[in-house]
């Protein structure tokens, strides 16, 4: 009997082993709840569907990806080959990076994204795969830092920044005047109501005539004094004569605090645009307004001006019809009622949402010699029917994401223009052209990590192999959840830019590191261009970024780049917004015009001599806030800012520019 029992036990053990061995593969795919789990190496992408490599069947279950050390990197839930359900990501070290939900291959609902340092948190809301709102919030760690920083700042405002705080207090009077002028819709009334004692102005001294019927009038020293009543009478007369105030700007560049009984004073750079429609006359008035403050305040608590003086006054006048007239308005919300309703619903929920139109692409897609207009962000194509008449249709009907960066070019060499585009949180996609403005769907995708903040797409053959490569740059929004680009004048802590190498068939691989462009590729970039800067017949690279300025890279002819930016010295610095390439001075060499934010605050702080001990790097602030820069090409990949650049630097906060011969004079 004992032998029989033992034999039965041995048989049961063998049966169990056979069962376990036979089910080992299945056991690897299931957890204790019966949910199928596989590794990233067990699946592959087939079109828009993820399938098991072993069977080719659309996968349902969890796909797990690991870091090289075995730590969890990403877990995504799939149903019938599409992402459906929860999605989780971790940084190396185990800290949560993101979590959210997918529905039938599209992001849906709330996605929470946390920065690697644990300070930033972003909440993104998706509706049917489209980002409808995004807001940052502070983690507990960051809130503690903010509390400490707030206490520090309050103390610094009382000592280190005392004079600057006073300048902003006095500036508030003019800021209020500026706001009132904007709200008054081209009326003179806010200037009529402004309180002061006296105003000194000069008389016209020198008049000269210039191109395009422009007359320039320079005023002399401010020796004529007007009382407030006389000033008001002059404004009434201008209004009666038909002069209309179009817009104004007021920037406080100099402030002198009150000292030893001497009242505080300010200097404002001012600009006013005036028109007389009946006489077809347009005016630009520039000058420097000196204000001596009275020491008194109005009922709102704002400082009251005493005596004022207008110096460096210049008037430009042009006669004739306006050269440009509005011909058409392409309204994406009119064309897309569904988007309008979504924005209205977002507004009711307290989120402003967005109505994206850019990137704007202009190209003849139908071969009739007339350029079409693509508003890729709105997924709209406007077919040019001639006579400035456009027919609107959906660009790619199946597309559910808003493209944030895009470019048109023939990437696969078949003679048709393709559309390379990137949406927030998606991998780059190549929509192959079928002609006549039609593009294939689904697109070919680039097998890299999703791009969070696509901003700029630059196209060119960087390695001379006969096909077009792509430089893709990102702009990570600053200040989110308290995050500050650091250092503010050379920040390299954003999302990575990538150089994507084309194999000639529209398949791209990441060549950023091998090309030498991986050292400063985390800028907050607004624009980039692949262009021959040194006349050696290969494409070099220009990158313009916020919180940095310009970076220039020269190509060795086979796609290896070297950084030559340092030759610019301090002229490389800018809160760079955009750039244009052209031969601006007619010497046959490529020049660069970079637009950047002009900061009167930076210039004012420099004049005040204010700064915090240990923060001597703030000396870069005037260069960063200088404004626009013209960099004249020397023909060897080197550039120089001309002495007259101050005439081009101040255009406020300009976000874009383009070169064009608007007056048909050959430049």
VEXFIPA-775246 format. One record per residue: residue in one letter; x negated, z, y of N, C-alpha, C in turn. Coordinates in steps of 0.1 Angstrom, whole numbers, plus 5000, padded with zeros to 4 digits. Layout:
<domars>
aXZYXZYXZY
...
</domars>
This chain:
<domars>
x499250004988500050005000499150005012
x498150085013497250095024496649965027
x496249895016495549765017496549665024
x497849665019498849575024499049605039
x499149725043499349765057498149705066
x496949725061495749685068495749525069
x496149465058496249315058497249265069
x498449335069499449295079498849325093
x498149435095497649455108496649355113
x495749315103494749205106495449075109
x496549045101497248915104497948925118
x498549035121499149045135498149035146
x496949085144495849075154495448925156
x495348855144494948715144495948635151
x497248665148498348585154498348615169
x498048735173498048765188496848695195
x495748685188494548615194494848465195
x495448415185495848265186496848245197
x497748335198498748325209498048335223
x497148425224496448445237495648325241
x494848275230494048165233494848035236
x495948025230496847905232497447915246
x497648035251498348045264497348085275
x496048075272495048115282495148035295
x495347905294495447825306496647855314
x497747885306499047915314498848055320
x498148145313497948275319497148275332
x496248175332495448165344496248115356
x497348045353498247995364499348085368
x499548195361500648285364500148425367
x500848485376500648625378501648705371
x501748835372502648915364504148885367
x504448825378505848795382506248655377
x505248585371505548445366505348345377
x504748375389504548285399503248205396
x503348065396502147985393501147995405
x499848025401498848025411497647945406
x497147855415495947775411494947785423
x493747745420492747735430492747595437
x492147595449492147465457491547355448
x490547385439489947285431490847225421
x492047285418492947245408493947145413
x494047125426495047035432494346925441
x495146825444494646715453495846665461
x495446595472496446545481496746395477
x497946365475498346225472499446185483
x498946115493499846095504500246215511
x501546245512502046375518502346485508
x501946455495502346545484501046605478
x501046735474499946795467500346795453
x499446755444499746745430498646815422
x498946855409498046915400497146805395
x495846825396494846725390495046705375
x495446805368495546795354496746715349
x497846715357498946645352499446535362
x499046545375499546445385500946475390
x501446595385502846635389502846705403
x503846685411503946765423503946905420
x503146985428502847125425503847215432
x504347315424505147425429504447555425
x504147635436503547765433502547795445
x501547875442500647925452499247855450
x498647805461497347755461496447855468
x495347895461494447995467493047925470
x492547955481491247915485490348035487
x489048025483488148145485486948105493
x486348205499485048195506484048185495
x482848135498481748125488481448255481
x481648365487481348495481482548545473
x483648465471484748505463485848575471
x485648605483486748665491487848565494
x489048615496490248525499490048455512
x490348325513490248255525491648205530
x492348155520493748095524494648095511
x495848135514496948125503498148055509
x498547945502499647865507500647845496
x501947855499502947845489503547705490
x503747635478504247495477505447485469
x506247385472507447355464507547205464
x507547155452507647005449506546935457
x505346995458504246925464504146935479
x505047005486505047035500504947185503
x504247215514504147355518505547405520
x505847515514507147575515507147725512
x507247805523507147945521505948005529
x505448115524504448185532503048115532
x502348135543500948085544500148195550
x499048235544498148345549496748295549
x495948335560494548305561493748425565
x492548435560491648545563490248495568
x489648575576488248545580487348595569
x486148555569485148605560484948755564
x485148835554485048985557486449045554
x487448965553488749025549489749045560
x489349015572490349035583491348925584
x492648955586493648865587493448765598
x493548635596493448535606494848475611
x495748445601497048395605498048415594
x499248425597500348425587501648365593
x502348295584503548225589504348165577
x505348085581506148025571506247875573
x506347805561506447655561507847625555
x508447515559509647475553509647325551
x509547285538509547145534508447065542
x507247125542506047055547505847075562
x506647155569506647175583506547325587
x505847355597505847495601507147525607
x507647655604508947695608508947835612
x509447865624509548005628508348065634
x508048195632506948265638505648245630
x504548215638503248215632502448315641
x501748405634500948505641499448465638
x498648455649497248415648496448525655
x495448575648494648685653493148635654
x492448665665491148625667490148705657
x488948655655488048715646487648855650
x487548875664487149005669488249105669
x489449065665490649155665491249175679
x490749115689491249135703492449055706
x492448925702493548835706494548825695
x495848815700496948785691497748675698
x498148575690499048475695500248465686
x501348455693502648425686503148285689
x503148205679503648065680505048055673
x505947985680507247965674507447815672
x507747775659507947635655509347615652
x509847495656511147445652511047305646
x511347295633511247175626509847115627
x508847195626507447155627506847135641
x507647155651507247125665507047265672
x505847285678505547405686506447415698
x507347515698508247525710507847635720
x507047725716506447825725505247895719
x504447945728503248015724502848115734
x502648235730502348345739501248435733
x500448485741499448585737499848725739
x499348815730499648955732498349035728
x498349155733497149235731497249315718
x496149325711496049415699495849555705
x496049655696495749795700494349815705
x493449745698492049755702491849705716
x492449585719492349525732493049615743
x494149665739494949755749494049865754
x493349925744492450035748491349995758
x490749875755489749815764490349785777
x491549735777492249705790492449825799
x492849935792493050065800491750105806
x490650105798489350145804488950045815
x489149915813488749815824489649835836
x490949865835491749885846491250005855
x490950115848490450225856489150195863
x488250115856487050075862487249985874
x488249885873488449795883489049865895
x489949955893490550035904489450095913
x488450155906487350215913486550115920
x486250005914485449895920486149835932
x487449825931488149765943488049855955
x487749985953487550075964486150085970
x485150035962483850045967483149905966
x482849855954482149725953482849605960
x484149595957484949485962485849525974
x485449625981486249675993486549566003
x485449496007485649386017486449276012
x486249236000487049125994488549165993
x488849285989490249325989490849326003
x490049356013490549346027490849196030
x489949116026490048966030491348916023
x491648956011492848906005494148966011
x494049086017495149146024495449066036
x494449026044494648946056495048806053
x494448756042494848616038496348606034
x496948716030498348716026499248666037
x498848686050499748636061499748486061
x498648416059498548276059499148216046
x498948286035499548246022501048246023
x501648346030503048346032503548226041
x502748196051503048076060503047956051
x502047936043501847816034503047806025
x503447916019504647916010505947886018
x506047936030507247906038507347756041
x506147696044506047556048506447466036
x506047506024506447436012507947446009
x508447566011509947586009510747516019
x510247496031511047436042511147286041
x510547226031510747086028510446996041
x509147006045508646916056509146946070
x509647066072510147106085509047186092
x509047176106508047246114508347396116
x509547446112510047576116509147686112
x508547696100507647806098506447826108
x505947706112504947716123505447766136
x506747726138507447776150507547926150
x507847986138508148126137506848216135
x505748146133504448226131504048306143
x503748426142503448516153501948526156
x501548496169500248516174500248526189
x499148546196499148566210498748426217
x497648366212497148246219496448156209
x496348026213495747926204494847836213
x493547826210492647736217492447606209
x492547496216492347366209491547276218
x490947176213490147076221490946956224
x490346866232490946746236490246626228
x490846516226490146406220488946356228
x487846346220486546306227486046166223
x486246136210485646016205486545946195
x486745816197487645736188486845626182
x487145596169486445486163487445426153
x487245286151488145216142487445186129
x488145196118487545176104488445076096
x488045056084488744966075490145006073
x490944906070492344926066493144986078
x492844946090493644996102493545146104
x492445206099492345356101491545386114
x492145466122491545516134491145656133
x489945686137489345826136489145886150
x489746006152489646066164488946206163
x487846226169487146356169487446436182
x487846556180488146646192486946726196
x486946756209485846836215486046986213
x485247056220485247206219486647256223
x487047366216488347436218488347506231
x488747446242488647506255490047516262
x491047446256492447446262493247556255
x493747646262494547766256496047746257
x496647756246498147756245498747886242
x499747926249500448046246501348016234
x501948116228502848096217504048006221
x504548036233505647966238505347816240
x504147786245503747656247503547576234
x503047646224502847596211504247556205
x505147646206506547626201507147506208
x506947486221507447376228506847246223
x505547246220504947126214505447086201
x505747186192506347156179507747096181
x508547146190509847096192509746946197
x508846916205508646776210508246686199
x507346726190506946646179508046616170
x508946716167510046696159511046596165
x511246606178512246516185511646376184
x510346356185509746226185509746156171
x510146236161510246176148509146206139
x508146296142507046326134507546426123
x507046396111507446476099506246536092
x506246666090505246736083505346716068
x504346646062504446616048503946736039
x502746776042502146886034501046946042
x500647076038499447136044498647216034
x497447246037496547336029495847436038
x495647556033495047656041494147736031
x492847736034491847806025490947896034
x490948026031490148126038488648116033
x487748066040486348056036485548166041
x485848226052485048326058485948446062
x485448566059486148686064485148786069
x485348846080484548946086485349076087
x485049176080485849306081485749376094
x486749456097486649536109485449626109
x484749636120483549716120483249766134
x483049906135482749966148483749926159
x485049926156486049896166486249756168
x485449666162485649526163486749476153
x487749406157488849366148488349276137
x489049276126488749176115488949036120
x488248936113488448796117488348716104
x488948596105488948506093488748366098
x488248276089488148136092488848056080
x489747976083490447896073490247746075
x489847676064489747536064491247486062
x491747406071493147356071493147206070
x494247156064494547016063496046996065
x496446906073497846876075498046726074
x499146686066499446546065500846526073
x500846436082502046406090502346256090
x503646226091504046086091505146066101
x505145936106506245886115506745766108
x507845776100508345666092508745546101
x509445576112509945466120508845376125
x507745436129506645366135505645326124
x505845356111504945336100503545386103
x503545516107502245576110502045696101
x500845716097500545836088499245896094
x499246036093498146106099497546216090
x496246236090495646346084494846426094
x495146556095494546636105493746746098
x492446756101491546856095490946936106
x490647066102489947156112489647286106
x489047376114488747506110489447606119
x490347686114491147776122490447916122
x490047966134489448096135490548196139
x490748306133491748406136491148536139
x491348596150491048736153492348816151
x492248906142493448986138493749096148
x495049126150495449216160495349366156
x495249386143495249526139496649576136
x497649496140499049536138499649466125
x500849506121501449446109502949426112
x503449326105504849286107505749376098
x507049356098507949436090507749436075
x507049326071506749316056505449376053
x504749436063503449496060502249406061
x502449276065501349176065500649186079
x499349156079498649156092499149056102
x499149086115499548986125498348936132
x498348806134497248736142497248766156
x496148766163496048786177495748656184
x494448626185493948506192493448406181
x493748276183493248176173492548066180
x491747996173490947886178490747776168
x491047656171490847546161489647456165
x488647466156487447386159487247286148
x486247196150485947086140487147006137
x487946986148489246916146488946766145
x489546706135489446556132490846506128
x491146386134492446326131492146186126
x492846146115492746016110494145956110
x494345836116495645766117495545626111
x496645596104496745466098498145406100
x498145286105499445216107499745116096
x500945086095501344976085502145036074
x502644946065503544996054502645076044
x503245156036502645236026502145136015
x500845146011500345046002500945055988
x501445165984501945185970503445235972
x504245175964505645215963506045255949
x507045335947507545375934508345265928
x507945215916508545105910509445145899
x509045245891509845295880509545435876
x510445505870510245645865510545645850
x509545685842509745685828509945835824
x511145875822511546015820511846035805
x510946105799510946125784512246205780
x512746295789513846375786515146285786
x515146185795516346095795516346015782
x515145975778514945895766515245975753
x515046105754515146185742516046305744
x517346285743518346395746518146515736
x517646495724517346605715516346695720
x515246635726514246725732514746795744
x515646735752516146795764517046925759
x517846905749518647015744517747125739
x516647095732515747195727515047275738
x514747205749514147275760515147365767
x516447315768517447405773517747525765
x517647515752517847625743516647725744
x515447665746514247755748514347835761
x514847765771515047835784516047945784
x517147925776518048035774517448155767
x516548125758515848225750514748295758
x514548245770513448315778512148245777
x512048135770510748055768510847925776
x509947895785510047765792509847645784
x509247655772509047535764508147435771
x508247305766507447205773508047065770
x507846975779508246835778506946755779
x506346735767505046675767505146525769
x504346465777504246315778502846265775
x501846335780500446295778500146315763
x499146245757498246155764498946015767
x498545965778499045835783498045725779
x498545625772497745515767498445385772
x497645295778498145165783497345055776
x498044965769497444855761498444755758
x498044625758498844515753498944515738
x500144565733500344575719501044455713
x501644365721502444255717501744115719
x500644115725499843995727500443895737
x501343945746501843865757501143875770
x500043945770499343965783499844075792
x500844135788501444245796501144385789
x500644475795500344605789501544695786
x501644755775502644845772502144985776
x503145085777502745215780503145305768
x502245385763502545485753502445625759
x503445695757503445845760503445905747
x502145925741502045965727502546105725
x502446195735502946325734504446335732
x505146235738506546225737507046135726
x506046075719506345985708507245865713
x506945815725507645705731506745585734
x507245465732506645345735507545265745
x506945225756507645145766507045005766
x507844915761507444775759507644705773
x506644635777506644575790507344435789
x508444425796509244295796509044215809
x508044255817507644175829508444225841
x507944205853508644245865508744395866
x507844465860507844615860509144665854
x509644595844510744635836510244675822
x510744795817510244845804511344875795
x511144845782512144875772511644995764
x512345095762511845225756512345225741
x511445275732511845295719510845405713
x511245465702510445565696509145505691
x508045565693506745515689506645505674
x506745625667506745635653507945725648
x508945655643510245735640510045855631
x509145845621508945945612508146065617
x507546045628506646155633507346275638
x507046395634507646515637506846605647
x505546575648504646655656504346585670
x504146665680503746605693502246585693
x501746465695500346445696499746485709
x498746575708498146625720496946545725
x496346475716495146385720495346255711
x494946145717495146015710494345905716
x494145805708493445685713493845565705
x493845445711494145315705492945235702
x492745195690491545105687491745055673
x490944955670490944895656489944965647
x490445065640489545155633489245105619
x490045015613489744965600489344815599
x489144755611488644625612489544515607
x490844535608491844435603492344345615
x491944375627492344305639493544365646
x494244465640495344535646494844665652
x495444695664495144825670495844945662
x495045045659495545165652495645275662
x496445375658496645495667495945615660
x494945675666494245795662494845905670
x495446005663496146115671495946245664
x496146355672495946495667497046575673
x497746655665498746755670498146895669
x498746985676498247125675498447175661
x497347235656497447295643497547205631
x497147075634497146975623495846905622
x495646835611494446755609494546625616
x493446565621493546435627494246325618
x494946235624495746135616495445995622
x495345905613495145765617496345685613
x497145635623498345555620497945415621
x497845345610497345205609498345115616
x497745025624498644935631499144815623
x500444785625501044675618501344555627
x500944565640501144465650502444485658
x502544425669503744435678504144575681
x503144665682503444805686504044895675
x503944845662504444925651503244985643
x503445105638502345185631502845235618
x501945235608502345275594502545425593
x503445465585503645615582503845625567
x503245725560502445825565501045785569
x500345855578499045815583497945855573
x496745795575495645845568495145975575
x494846075568494446205574492946225572
x492346295581490946335581490846465573
x490046475563489946595554489046695560
x489546765571488846875577489846985580
x489347095585490247205589491247155600
x492447215601493347175612492747205626
x493047115635492547125649493647205657
x493147325662494147405669494447365683
x493447315691493747285705493147145709
x493647035702493146905705493346865720
x492246805726492346775740491846635744
x490746585738490146465742489646385730
x489946255730489446165719488646055726
x487446045722486545935727486145855715
x486145715718485945625707484745535710
x483945505699482845415701481945405688
x481145305687480345285675478945355678
x478845475674477645555678476445525669
x476645475657475545445648475245305645
x475845215653475645065652475945015638
x476945065631477245005618478444915619
x478944885631480044785632481444845632
x481644975631482945035632482945145642
x484145185645484445285656484445425651
x483645515657483645655654484445725665
x484645855663485445935672484746065676
x484746105689484346235693485646305697
x485946415690487146485692486846625698
x487346655710487046785716488346865718
x488146995719489247085720489147165733
x490347225737490447315749491147435744
x490447545742491047675738491447745751
x492747775752493247835765492547965767
x492047985780491348115783492348225786
x491848345786492548465790493548515781
x493948435770494948475761494648615755
x495548705757495448845752494148905757
x493748875769492648935776491348875773
x491248765765490048705762489448625774
x488148645777487548585788486448495784
x486448365788485248275784483948335789
x483048345780481748425783480548345779
x479548325788479648355802480448255809
x481048295820482048205827481448075832
x480148065833479447945838478847865827
x478847915815478247835804478947875790
x480247885791480947935779480847835767
x480547895756480447815743481147895732
x482347945736483048035726484547985724
x484747855725486047795723486147745709
x487047645708487247575695486347465693
x485847425681484747335680485147185683
x484247115689484346965690483746905678
x484146785674483746725662483346575665
x482246535658481946385658482346335644
x483346245644483846195631483346055629
x482646035617482045915614482945825605
x483145705610484045605603483245525592
x483845505581483245425570483545285571
x484245245582484645105584486045075579
x486645165571487945145566488945245571
x488545315582489445415588489345555581
x488345575573488145705566487045775573
x487245895578486345965586485746095579
x484446115582483846245577483146315589
x482946435588482446525599480846495600
x480446445611479046425613478446495625
x479146605629478746685640477346745639
x477146805628475846875626474646775625
x474846675616473846575614473446495626
x474346485635474146405648473446495659
x473346625656472746705666473746755677
x475046745675476046785685476746915682
x476046995673476747125669476247245677
x475347225687474847345694475747395705
x476347305712477147335724478547275722
x479047275709480347205706481547295707
x481347415712482547505714482847525729
x482747425736483147425750484647425751
x485147455763486547425766486647295773
x486747185765486547045770487846985774
x487746925786488946845791488746695789
x487446645790487246505788485946475783
x485846355776484546305770484546155770
x483346095770483145955770481945915762
x482045815754480945755747480545625755
x479345625761479045515771477545505771
x477045385774475545365774475045405788
x474445525789473945575801472545535805
x471745495795470345465798469945325795
x470945235794470745085793469945055781
x470045125770469245095758470145035747
x471345005751472344935742472845015730
x472845155732473645235723474445335731
x475445395725476345475732475945625732
x475845675745475545815747476845895749
x476746015752477946105753477946185766
x479046185773479346265784480446365781
x480246495783481346595780481546675793
x482746685797483146765809484046885805
x483647005808484347125803484647225814
x485747295812486047405821485047525817
x484747605826483847715824482447675819
x481947555823480647505819480247395829
x481047285830480647175838480347055829
x479246985831478946865824477846885814
x477946815803476846805793476546655790
x475346615790474946485788473946475776
x474346385766473546365754473146215753
x471846195750471446055748471246025733
x471645905729471645855715470345785712
x469745815701468445755697468745615691
x469945565690470245435685470845435671
x470645545664471245555650472145675649
x472645725660473645835660473045975660
x471845995664471246125666471146145682
x471646265686471746285700470846395705
x470346385717469446485723470146525736
x470046655739470646715751469746695763
x470146625774469246615785469946675798
x470846765796471646815807470846895817
x469746955813469047045821468446985834
x468246845833467646785844468546785857
x469746815855470746825866470546955874
x469847055869469847185875471147245878
x471347305889472647365892473747265895
x473447145896474447035898475247005885
x474847065874475647055862476847145861
x476847255869477847355869479147315875
x480247355869481547325874482647385865
x483847415871485047435863485547285861
x484947215852485147075850486547045845
x487246945852488546915848488646765842
x487846675847487846535843486646465848
x486546335844485446255850485846105849
x485146035857485245885858483845825857
x483745705851482545635850482645495857
x481745465866481745335873480445325881
x480145205886479045185895479545205909
x479445335913480145365926479345325938
x477945315937477145275948476645135947
x477045055938476744915937475344885934
x474644965927473244945923473044895909
x474144865902474044815889473944915878
x473945045881473745155872475045235871
x475345285859476545375857476345505864
x477445545871477445675878478545755872
x478545885875479545975869480246055881
x481546055882482246135891483046245884
x482646365886483246475879484146555888
x485446575885486346655893486246805888
x486146895897486047035894486847115904
x487247235900487947325908487147375920
x487547355932486847405944487347545947
x486447645948486847785950486447835963
x487347855972486947915985486648065983
x487248125973486948265970485448285967
x484848195959483448205955482548195967
x482948095976482148075988482248195997
x483448255998483648376007482948496002
x482848515989482148625983480648615986
x480148495985478748465988478448506002
x479248466012479048496026479148646028
x480048716021480248856022479048936016
x478248866007477148926000477649025990
x478749005984479349115975479049075961
x478749175953478549155939478249285932
x478449295919478249415912476849425907
x476149535908474849555903474849535888
x473849455883473749425869474549295866
x475249235876475949115874475349005883
x474048995884473448905893473748755889
x474248735877474648595873475748545881
x476448635889477548585897477048495908
x475648485909475148385919475448245915
x475848225903476348085898477748055903
x478448155908479848125912479948015923
x479148015934479347905943479147765937
x478147755928477947625921479147595912
x479647695905480847665896482047625904
x482247695916483447665924483147565935
x482047485934481747395944482747285946
x483347235935484347125936483847005928
x484146885934483846755927482346725929
x481846655919480446615920480246465916
x479546385925479246255922477746255917
x477546205905476146205900475746055898
x474846015907474445875907473345845896
x473645745888472745715877471445655882
x470345695875469045645878468645535868
x469545505858469245395848468545435836
x468045565835467245605824467945735818
x469245745819469945855814469745985823
x469345965835469146075844470046045856
x470546155862471446145873471146245885
x471546205897471146285909472446295918
x472646415923473746425932473346395946
x474046305953473546265967473746365977
x473046355988473146455999474546456005
x475246346005476546336011477746386002
x477346455991478446485982479446585988
x479146665998480046756004481346676009
x481146546012482246476017483246436006
x482846455993483646415982484046535974
x483546655977483746775969485046845970
x485746845981486846925983488146845982
x488746845970490146785968491046895962
x490847015965491647125959491347145944
x492347155936492147165921492647035915
x491746945914492046815909491846815893
x492846765886492846765872492446625866
x492546525873492246395868491746295878
x491046185874490646085883490445955875
x490445845882490245715876489645625887
x488645535883488045445893488845315893
x489045265905489845135906489545075920
x489444945920489344875933490644855939
x491144965946492544965951492744865963
x491644835970491744755982491144615980
x490844585968490344445964489144405973
x488244495975487044455983485744455975
x485944465962484844445953484044575949
x484544695953483944815949484944915944
</domars>
